[in-house]
Amino acid sequence: MTRGQAHGGRRTWTLLGVDGRAYTSDTPGTLGGHRRARLYGRLDCASALRALARGPYAAHRVFFADEATAVAAGYRPCARCLPRAYVSWRDAARGARPRGREGDSPS
């Protein structure tokens, strides 16, 4: 997906919607993702930036307006830059209840 393009003097961005389809937006996305891995994370994620520097990752890069859209499109949170969201996603995917801090009693 293209991060930003100029059209008729105004800048637009290509984002993915809840249906996983690309659309043009007047505002940039707040999260980046990887189409093949079906994951999303912060735009400054160290793991994504390293993968982008290696090259092939960019061909599968997508952008989302917000976290709710990424989740609705079927993407999971990045374990590196969104660790709390990842743990919640992982526990839900496993059918487990979320863990509290050590020493917390289950309610």
Phi and psi restraints in degrees (range 20) as a CNS / XPLOR table:
assign (resid 1 and name C) (resid 2 and name N)
       (resid 2 and name CA) (resid 2 and name C) 1.0 -83.5 20.0 2
assign (resid 2 and name N) (resid 2 and name CA)
       (resid 2 and name C) (resid 3 and name N) 1.0 134.9 20.0 2
assign (resid 2 and name C) (resid 3 and name N)
       (resid 3 and name CA) (resid 3 and name C) 1.0 -74.6 20.0 2
assign (resid 3 and name N) (resid 3 and name CA)
       (resid 3 and name C) (resid 4 and name N) 1.0 -43.0 20.0 2
assign (resid 3 and name C) (resid 4 and name N)
       (resid 4 and name CA) (resid 4 and name C) 1.0 -160.2 20.0 2
assign (resid 4 and name N) (resid 4 and name CA)
       (resid 4 and name C) (resid 5 and name N) 1.0 135.5 20.0 2
assign (resid 4 and name C) (resid 5 and name N)
       (resid 5 and name CA) (resid 5 and name C) 1.0 -136.0 20.0 2
assign (resid 5 and name N) (resid 5 and name CA)
       (resid 5 and name C) (resid 6 and name N) 1.0 149.4 20.0 2
assign (resid 5 and name C) (resid 6 and name N)
       (resid 6 and name CA) (resid 6 and name C) 1.0 -93.0 20.0 2
assign (resid 6 and name N) (resid 6 and name CA)
       (resid 6 and name C) (resid 7 and name N) 1.0 129.1 20.0 2
assign (resid 6 and name C) (resid 7 and name N)
       (resid 7 and name CA) (resid 7 and name C) 1.0 -131.3 20.0 2
assign (resid 7 and name N) (resid 7 and name CA)
       (resid 7 and name C) (resid 8 and name N) 1.0 114.1 20.0 2
assign (resid 7 and name C) (resid 8 and name N)
       (resid 8 and name CA) (resid 8 and name C) 1.0 57.6 20.0 2
assign (resid 8 and name N) (resid 8 and name CA)
       (resid 8 and name C) (resid 9 and name N) 1.0 36.8 20.0 2
assign (resid 8 and name C) (resid 9 and name N)
       (resid 9 and name CA) (resid 9 and name C) 1.0 86.1 20.0 2
assign (resid 9 and name N) (resid 9 and name CA)
       (resid 9 and name C) (resid 10 and name N) 1.0 -7.3 20.0 2
assign (resid 9 and name C) (resid 10 and name N)
       (resid 10 and name CA) (resid 10 and name C) 1.0 -116.4 20.0 2
assign (resid 10 and name N) (resid 10 and name CA)
       (resid 10 and name C) (resid 11 and name N) 1.0 149.2 20.0 2
assign (resid 10 and name C) (resid 11 and name N)
       (resid 11 and name CA) (resid 11 and name C) 1.0 -91.5 20.0 2
assign (resid 11 and name N) (resid 11 and name CA)
       (resid 11 and name C) (resid 12 and name N) 1.0 137.7 20.0 2
assign (resid 11 and name C) (resid 12 and name N)
       (resid 12 and name CA) (resid 12 and name C) 1.0 -131.2 20.0 2
assign (resid 12 and name N) (resid 12 and name CA)
       (resid 12 and name C) (resid 13 and name N) 1.0 161.5 20.0 2
assign (resid 12 and name C) (resid 13 and name N)
       (resid 13 and name CA) (resid 13 and name C) 1.0 -129.0 20.0 2
assign (resid 13 and name N) (resid 13 and name CA)
       (resid 13 and name C) (resid 14 and name N) 1.0 149.9 20.0 2
assign (resid 13 and name C) (resid 14 and name N)
       (resid 14 and name CA) (resid 14 and name C) 1.0 -100.3 20.0 2
assign (resid 14 and name N) (resid 14 and name CA)
       (resid 14 and name C) (resid 15 and name N) 1.0 119.8 20.0 2
assign (resid 14 and name C) (resid 15 and name N)
       (resid 15 and name CA) (resid 15 and name C) 1.0 -121.7 20.0 2
assign (resid 15 and name N) (resid 15 and name CA)
       (resid 15 and name C) (resid 16 and name N) 1.0 163.9 20.0 2
assign (resid 15 and name C) (resid 16 and name N)
       (resid 16 and name CA) (resid 16 and name C) 1.0 -98.4 20.0 2
assign (resid 16 and name N) (resid 16 and name CA)
       (resid 16 and name C) (resid 17 and name N) 1.0 141.0 20.0 2
assign (resid 16 and name C) (resid 17 and name N)
       (resid 17 and name CA) (resid 17 and name C) 1.0 -94.8 20.0 2
assign (resid 17 and name N) (resid 17 and name CA)
       (resid 17 and name C) (resid 18 and name N) 1.0 -177.6 20.0 2
assign (resid 17 and name C) (resid 18 and name N)
       (resid 18 and name CA) (resid 18 and name C) 1.0 -61.6 20.0 2
assign (resid 18 and name N) (resid 18 and name CA)
       (resid 18 and name C) (resid 19 and name N) 1.0 -23.4 20.0 2
assign (resid 18 and name C) (resid 19 and name N)
       (resid 19 and name CA) (resid 19 and name C) 1.0 -87.4 20.0 2
assign (resid 19 and name N) (resid 19 and name CA)
       (resid 19 and name C) (resid 20 and name N) 1.0 1.2 20.0 2
assign (resid 19 and name C) (resid 20 and name N)
       (resid 20 and name CA) (resid 20 and name C) 1.0 80.7 20.0 2
assign (resid 20 and name N) (resid 20 and name CA)
       (resid 20 and name C) (resid 21 and name N) 1.0 5.5 20.0 2
assign (resid 20 and name C) (resid 21 and name N)
       (resid 21 and name CA) (resid 21 and name C) 1.0 -96.6 20.0 2
assign (resid 21 and name N) (resid 21 and name CA)
       (resid 21 and name C) (resid 22 and name N) 1.0 148.2 20.0 2
assign (resid 21 and name C) (resid 22 and name N)
       (resid 22 and name CA) (resid 22 and name C) 1.0 -75.8 20.0 2
assign (resid 22 and name N) (resid 22 and name CA)
       (resid 22 and name C) (resid 23 and name N) 1.0 144.6 20.0 2
assign (resid 22 and name C) (resid 23 and name N)
       (resid 23 and name CA) (resid 23 and name C) 1.0 -145.6 20.0 2
assign (resid 23 and name N) (resid 23 and name CA)
       (resid 23 and name C) (resid 24 and name N) 1.0 159.5 20.0 2
assign (resid 23 and name C) (resid 24 and name N)
       (resid 24 and name CA) (resid 24 and name C) 1.0 -92.2 20.0 2
assign (resid 24 and name N) (resid 24 and name CA)
       (resid 24 and name C) (resid 25 and name N) 1.0 135.1 20.0 2
assign (resid 24 and name C) (resid 25 and name N)
       (resid 25 and name CA) (resid 25 and name C) 1.0 -127.0 20.0 2
assign (resid 25 and name N) (resid 25 and name CA)
       (resid 25 and name C) (resid 26 and name N) 1.0 148.0 20.0 2
assign (resid 25 and name C) (resid 26 and name N)
       (resid 26 and name CA) (resid 26 and name C) 1.0 -81.7 20.0 2
assign (resid 26 and name N) (resid 26 and name CA)
       (resid 26 and name C) (resid 27 and name N) 1.0 -10.6 20.0 2
assign (resid 26 and name C) (resid 27 and name N)
       (resid 27 and name CA) (resid 27 and name C) 1.0 -120.5 20.0 2
assign (resid 27 and name N) (resid 27 and name CA)
       (resid 27 and name C) (resid 28 and name N) 1.0 145.9 20.0 2
assign (resid 27 and name C) (resid 28 and name N)
       (resid 28 and name CA) (resid 28 and name C) 1.0 -71.5 20.0 2
assign (resid 28 and name N) (resid 28 and name CA)
       (resid 28 and name C) (resid 29 and name N) 1.0 159.8 20.0 2
assign (resid 28 and name C) (resid 29 and name N)
       (resid 29 and name CA) (resid 29 and name C) 1.0 -72.7 20.0 2
assign (resid 29 and name N) (resid 29 and name CA)
       (resid 29 and name C) (resid 30 and name N) 1.0 157.5 20.0 2
assign (resid 29 and name C) (resid 30 and name N)
       (resid 30 and name CA) (resid 30 and name C) 1.0 -100.4 20.0 2
assign (resid 30 and name N) (resid 30 and name CA)
       (resid 30 and name C) (resid 31 and name N) 1.0 -12.9 20.0 2
assign (resid 30 and name C) (resid 31 and name N)
       (resid 31 and name CA) (resid 31 and name C) 1.0 -135.5 20.0 2
assign (resid 31 and name N) (resid 31 and name CA)
       (resid 31 and name C) (resid 32 and name N) 1.0 148.5 20.0 2
assign (resid 31 and name C) (resid 32 and name N)
       (resid 32 and name CA) (resid 32 and name C) 1.0 -110.9 20.0 2
assign (resid 32 and name N) (resid 32 and name CA)
       (resid 32 and name C) (resid 33 and name N) 1.0 161.3 20.0 2
assign (resid 32 and name C) (resid 33 and name N)
       (resid 33 and name CA) (resid 33 and name C) 1.0 -151.4 20.0 2
assign (resid 33 and name N) (resid 33 and name CA)
       (resid 33 and name C) (resid 34 and name N) 1.0 178.7 20.0 2
assign (resid 33 and name C) (resid 34 and name N)
       (resid 34 and name CA) (resid 34 and name C) 1.0 -126.4 20.0 2
assign (resid 34 and name N) (resid 34 and name CA)
       (resid 34 and name C) (resid 35 and name N) 1.0 118.7 20.0 2
assign (resid 34 and name C) (resid 35 and name N)
       (resid 35 and name CA) (resid 35 and name C) 1.0 -59.4 20.0 2
assign (resid 35 and name N) (resid 35 and name CA)
       (resid 35 and name C) (resid 36 and name N) 1.0 -45.2 20.0 2
assign (resid 35 and name C) (resid 36 and name N)
       (resid 36 and name CA) (resid 36 and name C) 1.0 -71.2 20.0 2
assign (resid 36 and name N) (resid 36 and name CA)
       (resid 36 and name C) (resid 37 and name N) 1.0 -42.3 20.0 2
assign (resid 36 and name C) (resid 37 and name N)
       (resid 37 and name CA) (resid 37 and name C) 1.0 -78.7 20.0 2
assign (resid 37 and name N) (resid 37 and name CA)
       (resid 37 and name C) (resid 38 and name N) 1.0 -14.7 20.0 2
assign (resid 37 and name C) (resid 38 and name N)
       (resid 38 and name CA) (resid 38 and name C) 1.0 54.8 20.0 2
assign (resid 38 and name N) (resid 38 and name CA)
       (resid 38 and name C) (resid 39 and name N) 1.0 47.9 20.0 2
assign (resid 38 and name C) (resid 39 and name N)
       (resid 39 and name CA) (resid 39 and name C) 1.0 -129.3 20.0 2
assign (resid 39 and name N) (resid 39 and name CA)
       (resid 39 and name C) (resid 40 and name N) 1.0 158.6 20.0 2
assign (resid 39 and name C) (resid 40 and name N)
       (resid 40 and name CA) (resid 40 and name C) 1.0 -135.3 20.0 2
assign (resid 40 and name N) (resid 40 and name CA)
       (resid 40 and name C) (resid 41 and name N) 1.0 156.5 20.0 2
assign (resid 40 and name C) (resid 41 and name N)
       (resid 41 and name CA) (resid 41 and name C) 1.0 -164.2 20.0 2
assign (resid 41 and name N) (resid 41 and name CA)
       (resid 41 and name C) (resid 42 and name N) 1.0 -175.0 20.0 2
assign (resid 41 and name C) (resid 42 and name N)
       (resid 42 and name CA) (resid 42 and name C) 1.0 -68.2 20.0 2
assign (resid 42 and name N) (resid 42 and name CA)
       (resid 42 and name C) (resid 43 and name N) 1.0 152.4 20.0 2
assign (resid 42 and name C) (resid 43 and name N)
       (resid 43 and name CA) (resid 43 and name C) 1.0 -66.5 20.0 2
assign (resid 43 and name N) (resid 43 and name CA)
       (resid 43 and name C) (resid 44 and name N) 1.0 -23.3 20.0 2
assign (resid 43 and name C) (resid 44 and name N)
       (resid 44 and name CA) (resid 44 and name C) 1.0 -99.8 20.0 2
assign (resid 44 and name N) (resid 44 and name CA)
       (resid 44 and name C) (resid 45 and name N) 1.0 18.5 20.0 2
assign (resid 44 and name C) (resid 45 and name N)
       (resid 45 and name CA) (resid 45 and name C) 1.0 -60.3 20.0 2
assign (resid 45 and name N) (resid 45 and name CA)
       (resid 45 and name C) (resid 46 and name N) 1.0 125.5 20.0 2
assign (resid 45 and name C) (resid 46 and name N)
       (resid 46 and name CA) (resid 46 and name C) 1.0 -60.8 20.0 2
assign (resid 46 and name N) (resid 46 and name CA)
       (resid 46 and name C) (resid 47 and name N) 1.0 -39.6 20.0 2
assign (resid 46 and name C) (resid 47 and name N)
       (resid 47 and name CA) (resid 47 and name C) 1.0 -64.3 20.0 2
assign (resid 47 and name N) (resid 47 and name CA)
       (resid 47 and name C) (resid 48 and name N) 1.0 -44.5 20.0 2
assign (resid 47 and name C) (resid 48 and name N)
       (resid 48 and name CA) (resid 48 and name C) 1.0 -66.5 20.0 2
assign (resid 48 and name N) (resid 48 and name CA)
       (resid 48 and name C) (resid 49 and name N) 1.0 -40.6 20.0 2
assign (resid 48 and name C) (resid 49 and name N)
       (resid 49 and name CA) (resid 49 and name C) 1.0 -63.7 20.0 2
assign (resid 49 and name N) (resid 49 and name CA)
       (resid 49 and name C) (resid 50 and name N) 1.0 -38.4 20.0 2
assign (resid 49 and name C) (resid 50 and name N)
       (resid 50 and name CA) (resid 50 and name C) 1.0 -65.2 20.0 2
assign (resid 50 and name N) (resid 50 and name CA)
       (resid 50 and name C) (resid 51 and name N) 1.0 -43.0 20.0 2
assign (resid 50 and name C) (resid 51 and name N)
       (resid 51 and name CA) (resid 51 and name C) 1.0 -64.4 20.0 2
assign (resid 51 and name N) (resid 51 and name CA)
       (resid 51 and name C) (resid 52 and name N) 1.0 -39.7 20.0 2
assign (resid 51 and name C) (resid 52 and name N)
       (resid 52 and name CA) (resid 52 and name C) 1.0 -62.9 20.0 2
assign (resid 52 and name N) (resid 52 and name CA)
       (resid 52 and name C) (resid 53 and name N) 1.0 -38.8 20.0 2
assign (resid 52 and name C) (resid 53 and name N)
       (resid 53 and name CA) (resid 53 and name C) 1.0 -64.8 20.0 2
assign (resid 53 and name N) (resid 53 and name CA)
       (resid 53 and name C) (resid 54 and name N) 1.0 -29.4 20.0 2
assign (resid 53 and name C) (resid 54 and name N)
       (resid 54 and name CA) (resid 54 and name C) 1.0 -74.2 20.0 2
assign (resid 54 and name N) (resid 54 and name CA)
       (resid 54 and name C) (resid 55 and name N) 1.0 -24.8 20.0 2
assign (resid 54 and name C) (resid 55 and name N)
       (resid 55 and name CA) (resid 55 and name C) 1.0 120.5 20.0 2
assign (resid 55 and name N) (resid 55 and name CA)
       (resid 55 and name C) (resid 56 and name N) 1.0 -72.1 20.0 2
assign (resid 55 and name C) (resid 56 and name N)
       (resid 56 and name CA) (resid 56 and name C) 1.0 -62.4 20.0 2
assign (resid 56 and name N) (resid 56 and name CA)
       (resid 56 and name C) (resid 57 and name N) 1.0 -23.8 20.0 2
assign (resid 56 and name C) (resid 57 and name N)
       (resid 57 and name CA) (resid 57 and name C) 1.0 -57.0 20.0 2
assign (resid 57 and name N) (resid 57 and name CA)
       (resid 57 and name C) (resid 58 and name N) 1.0 -37.4 20.0 2
assign (resid 57 and name C) (resid 58 and name N)
       (resid 58 and name CA) (resid 58 and name C) 1.0 -59.3 20.0 2
assign (resid 58 and name N) (resid 58 and name CA)
       (resid 58 and name C) (resid 59 and name N) 1.0 -30.8 20.0 2
assign (resid 58 and name C) (resid 59 and name N)
       (resid 59 and name CA) (resid 59 and name C) 1.0 -66.7 20.0 2
assign (resid 59 and name N) (resid 59 and name CA)
       (resid 59 and name C) (resid 60 and name N) 1.0 -20.1 20.0 2
assign (resid 59 and name C) (resid 60 and name N)
       (resid 60 and name CA) (resid 60 and name C) 1.0 -114.0 20.0 2
assign (resid 60 and name N) (resid 60 and name CA)
       (resid 60 and name C) (resid 61 and name N) 1.0 11.7 20.0 2
assign (resid 60 and name C) (resid 61 and name N)
       (resid 61 and name CA) (resid 61 and name C) 1.0 -75.1 20.0 2
assign (resid 61 and name N) (resid 61 and name CA)
       (resid 61 and name C) (resid 62 and name N) 1.0 135.2 20.0 2
assign (resid 61 and name C) (resid 62 and name N)
       (resid 62 and name CA) (resid 62 and name C) 1.0 -131.8 20.0 2
assign (resid 62 and name N) (resid 62 and name CA)
       (resid 62 and name C) (resid 63 and name N) 1.0 165.2 20.0 2
assign (resid 62 and name C) (resid 63 and name N)
       (resid 63 and name CA) (resid 63 and name C) 1.0 -133.5 20.0 2
assign (resid 63 and name N) (resid 63 and name CA)
       (resid 63 and name C) (resid 64 and name N) 1.0 149.4 20.0 2
assign (resid 63 and name C) (resid 64 and name N)
       (resid 64 and name CA) (resid 64 and name C) 1.0 -127.5 20.0 2
assign (resid 64 and name N) (resid 64 and name CA)
       (resid 64 and name C) (resid 65 and name N) 1.0 149.0 20.0 2
assign (resid 64 and name C) (resid 65 and name N)
       (resid 65 and name CA) (resid 65 and name C) 1.0 -68.3 20.0 2
assign (resid 65 and name N) (resid 65 and name CA)
       (resid 65 and name C) (resid 66 and name N) 1.0 -37.6 20.0 2
assign (resid 65 and name C) (resid 66 and name N)
       (resid 66 and name CA) (resid 66 and name C) 1.0 -160.9 20.0 2
assign (resid 66 and name N) (resid 66 and name CA)
       (resid 66 and name C) (resid 67 and name N) 1.0 174.7 20.0 2
assign (resid 66 and name C) (resid 67 and name N)
       (resid 67 and name CA) (resid 67 and name C) 1.0 -66.1 20.0 2
assign (resid 67 and name N) (resid 67 and name CA)
       (resid 67 and name C) (resid 68 and name N) 1.0 -40.3 20.0 2
assign (resid 67 and name C) (resid 68 and name N)
       (resid 68 and name CA) (resid 68 and name C) 1.0 -58.8 20.0 2
assign (resid 68 and name N) (resid 68 and name CA)
       (resid 68 and name C) (resid 69 and name N) 1.0 -39.0 20.0 2
assign (resid 68 and name C) (resid 69 and name N)
       (resid 69 and name CA) (resid 69 and name C) 1.0 -67.5 20.0 2
assign (resid 69 and name N) (resid 69 and name CA)
       (resid 69 and name C) (resid 70 and name N) 1.0 -42.0 20.0 2
assign (resid 69 and name C) (resid 70 and name N)
       (resid 70 and name CA) (resid 70 and name C) 1.0 -62.0 20.0 2
assign (resid 70 and name N) (resid 70 and name CA)
       (resid 70 and name C) (resid 71 and name N) 1.0 -44.9 20.0 2
assign (resid 70 and name C) (resid 71 and name N)
       (resid 71 and name CA) (resid 71 and name C) 1.0 -64.7 20.0 2
assign (resid 71 and name N) (resid 71 and name CA)
       (resid 71 and name C) (resid 72 and name N) 1.0 -45.2 20.0 2
assign (resid 71 and name C) (resid 72 and name N)
       (resid 72 and name CA) (resid 72 and name C) 1.0 -62.1 20.0 2
assign (resid 72 and name N) (resid 72 and name CA)
       (resid 72 and name C) (resid 73 and name N) 1.0 -30.2 20.0 2
assign (resid 72 and name C) (resid 73 and name N)
       (resid 73 and name CA) (resid 73 and name C) 1.0 -80.3 20.0 2
assign (resid 73 and name N) (resid 73 and name CA)
       (resid 73 and name C) (resid 74 and name N) 1.0 -2.5 20.0 2
assign (resid 73 and name C) (resid 74 and name N)
       (resid 74 and name CA) (resid 74 and name C) 1.0 93.4 20.0 2
assign (resid 74 and name N) (resid 74 and name CA)
       (resid 74 and name C) (resid 75 and name N) 1.0 19.3 20.0 2
assign (resid 74 and name C) (resid 75 and name N)
       (resid 75 and name CA) (resid 75 and name C) 1.0 -97.5 20.0 2
assign (resid 75 and name N) (resid 75 and name CA)
       (resid 75 and name C) (resid 76 and name N) 1.0 151.9 20.0 2
assign (resid 75 and name C) (resid 76 and name N)
       (resid 76 and name CA) (resid 76 and name C) 1.0 -107.7 20.0 2
assign (resid 76 and name N) (resid 76 and name CA)
       (resid 76 and name C) (resid 77 and name N) 1.0 157.4 20.0 2
assign (resid 76 and name C) (resid 77 and name N)
       (resid 77 and name CA) (resid 77 and name C) 1.0 -71.3 20.0 2
assign (resid 77 and name N) (resid 77 and name CA)
       (resid 77 and name C) (resid 78 and name N) 1.0 150.7 20.0 2
assign (resid 77 and name C) (resid 78 and name N)
       (resid 78 and name CA) (resid 78 and name C) 1.0 -71.9 20.0 2
assign (resid 78 and name N) (resid 78 and name CA)
       (resid 78 and name C) (resid 79 and name N) 1.0 133.6 20.0 2
assign (resid 78 and name C) (resid 79 and name N)
       (resid 79 and name CA) (resid 79 and name C) 1.0 -70.4 20.0 2
assign (resid 79 and name N) (resid 79 and name CA)
       (resid 79 and name C) (resid 80 and name N) 1.0 -25.0 20.0 2
assign (resid 79 and name C) (resid 80 and name N)
       (resid 80 and name CA) (resid 80 and name C) 1.0 -81.7 20.0 2
assign (resid 80 and name N) (resid 80 and name CA)
       (resid 80 and name C) (resid 81 and name N) 1.0 -52.6 20.0 2
assign (resid 80 and name C) (resid 81 and name N)
       (resid 81 and name CA) (resid 81 and name C) 1.0 -95.3 20.0 2
assign (resid 81 and name N) (resid 81 and name CA)
       (resid 81 and name C) (resid 82 and name N) 1.0 -15.0 20.0 2
assign (resid 81 and name C) (resid 82 and name N)
       (resid 82 and name CA) (resid 82 and name C) 1.0 -130.4 20.0 2
assign (resid 82 and name N) (resid 82 and name CA)
       (resid 82 and name C) (resid 83 and name N) 1.0 58.9 20.0 2
assign (resid 82 and name C) (resid 83 and name N)
       (resid 83 and name CA) (resid 83 and name C) 1.0 -60.8 20.0 2
assign (resid 83 and name N) (resid 83 and name CA)
       (resid 83 and name C) (resid 84 and name N) 1.0 -38.2 20.0 2
assign (resid 83 and name C) (resid 84 and name N)
       (resid 84 and name CA) (resid 84 and name C) 1.0 -67.1 20.0 2
assign (resid 84 and name N) (resid 84 and name CA)
       (resid 84 and name C) (resid 85 and name N) 1.0 -45.0 20.0 2
assign (resid 84 and name C) (resid 85 and name N)
       (resid 85 and name CA) (resid 85 and name C) 1.0 -63.7 20.0 2
assign (resid 85 and name N) (resid 85 and name CA)
       (resid 85 and name C) (resid 86 and name N) 1.0 -37.3 20.0 2
assign (resid 85 and name C) (resid 86 and name N)
       (resid 86 and name CA) (resid 86 and name C) 1.0 -64.1 20.0 2
assign (resid 86 and name N) (resid 86 and name CA)
       (resid 86 and name C) (resid 87 and name N) 1.0 -45.5 20.0 2
assign (resid 86 and name C) (resid 87 and name N)
       (resid 87 and name CA) (resid 87 and name C) 1.0 -61.7 20.0 2
assign (resid 87 and name N) (resid 87 and name CA)
       (resid 87 and name C) (resid 88 and name N) 1.0 -42.3 20.0 2
assign (resid 87 and name C) (resid 88 and name N)
       (resid 88 and name CA) (resid 88 and name C) 1.0 -61.7 20.0 2
assign (resid 88 and name N) (resid 88 and name CA)
       (resid 88 and name C) (resid 89 and name N) 1.0 -44.3 20.0 2
assign (resid 88 and name C) (resid 89 and name N)
       (resid 89 and name CA) (resid 89 and name C) 1.0 -62.6 20.0 2
assign (resid 89 and name N) (resid 89 and name CA)
       (resid 89 and name C) (resid 90 and name N) 1.0 -46.4 20.0 2
assign (resid 89 and name C) (resid 90 and name N)
       (resid 90 and name CA) (resid 90 and name C) 1.0 -61.1 20.0 2
assign (resid 90 and name N) (resid 90 and name CA)
       (resid 90 and name C) (resid 91 and name N) 1.0 -46.1 20.0 2
assign (resid 90 and name C) (resid 91 and name N)
       (resid 91 and name CA) (resid 91 and name C) 1.0 -63.7 20.0 2
assign (resid 91 and name N) (resid 91 and name CA)
       (resid 91 and name C) (resid 92 and name N) 1.0 -40.3 20.0 2
assign (resid 91 and name C) (resid 92 and name N)
       (resid 92 and name CA) (resid 92 and name C) 1.0 -65.7 20.0 2
assign (resid 92 and name N) (resid 92 and name CA)
       (resid 92 and name C) (resid 93 and name N) 1.0 -39.2 20.0 2
assign (resid 92 and name C) (resid 93 and name N)
       (resid 93 and name CA) (resid 93 and name C) 1.0 -65.9 20.0 2
assign (resid 93 and name N) (resid 93 and name CA)
       (resid 93 and name C) (resid 94 and name N) 1.0 -31.8 20.0 2
assign (resid 93 and name C) (resid 94 and name N)
       (resid 94 and name CA) (resid 94 and name C) 1.0 -83.2 20.0 2
assign (resid 94 and name N) (resid 94 and name CA)
       (resid 94 and name C) (resid 95 and name N) 1.0 -10.3 20.0 2
assign (resid 94 and name C) (resid 95 and name N)
       (resid 95 and name CA) (resid 95 and name C) 1.0 81.3 20.0 2
assign (resid 95 and name N) (resid 95 and name CA)
       (resid 95 and name C) (resid 96 and name N) 1.0 13.9 20.0 2
assign (resid 95 and name C) (resid 96 and name N)
       (resid 96 and name CA) (resid 96 and name C) 1.0 -92.4 20.0 2
assign (resid 96 and name N) (resid 96 and name CA)
       (resid 96 and name C) (resid 97 and name N) 1.0 156.4 20.0 2
assign (resid 96 and name C) (resid 97 and name N)
       (resid 97 and name CA) (resid 97 and name C) 1.0 -83.6 20.0 2
assign (resid 97 and name N) (resid 97 and name CA)
       (resid 97 and name C) (resid 98 and name N) 1.0 150.5 20.0 2
assign (resid 97 and name C) (resid 98 and name N)
       (resid 98 and name CA) (resid 98 and name C) 1.0 -60.1 20.0 2
assign (resid 98 and name N) (resid 98 and name CA)
       (resid 98 and name C) (resid 99 and name N) 1.0 142.8 20.0 2
assign (resid 98 and name C) (resid 99 and name N)
       (resid 99 and name CA) (resid 99 and name C) 1.0 -87.4 20.0 2
assign (resid 99 and name N) (resid 99 and name CA)
       (resid 99 and name C) (resid 100 and name N) 1.0 142.1 20.0 2
assign (resid 99 and name C) (resid 100 and name N)
       (resid 100 and name CA) (resid 100 and name C) 1.0 -87.3 20.0 2
assign (resid 100 and name N) (resid 100 and name CA)
       (resid 100 and name C) (resid 101 and name N) 1.0 -177.4 20.0 2
assign (resid 100 and name C) (resid 101 and name N)
       (resid 101 and name CA) (resid 101 and name C) 1.0 -70.1 20.0 2
assign (resid 101 and name N) (resid 101 and name CA)
       (resid 101 and name C) (resid 102 and name N) 1.0 158.2 20.0 2
assign (resid 101 and name C) (resid 102 and name N)
       (resid 102 and name CA) (resid 102 and name C) 1.0 -57.5 20.0 2
assign (resid 102 and name N) (resid 102 and name CA)
       (resid 102 and name C) (resid 103 and name N) 1.0 133.1 20.0 2
assign (resid 102 and name C) (resid 103 and name N)
       (resid 103 and name CA) (resid 103 and name C) 1.0 94.5 20.0 2
assign (resid 103 and name N) (resid 103 and name CA)
       (resid 103 and name C) (resid 104 and name N) 1.0 -15.0 20.0 2
assign (resid 103 and name C) (resid 104 and name N)
       (resid 104 and name CA) (resid 104 and name C) 1.0 -74.4 20.0 2
assign (resid 104 and name N) (resid 104 and name CA)
       (resid 104 and name C) (resid 105 and name N) 1.0 140.3 20.0 2
assign (resid 104 and name C) (resid 105 and name N)
       (resid 105 and name CA) (resid 105 and name C) 1.0 -92.6 20.0 2
assign (resid 105 and name N) (resid 105 and name CA)
       (resid 105 and name C) (resid 106 and name N) 1.0 143.6 20.0 2
assign (resid 105 and name C) (resid 106 and name N)
       (resid 106 and name CA) (resid 106 and name C) 1.0 -66.8 20.0 2
assign (resid 106 and name N) (resid 106 and name CA)
       (resid 106 and name C) (resid 107 and name N) 1.0 145.2 20.0 2
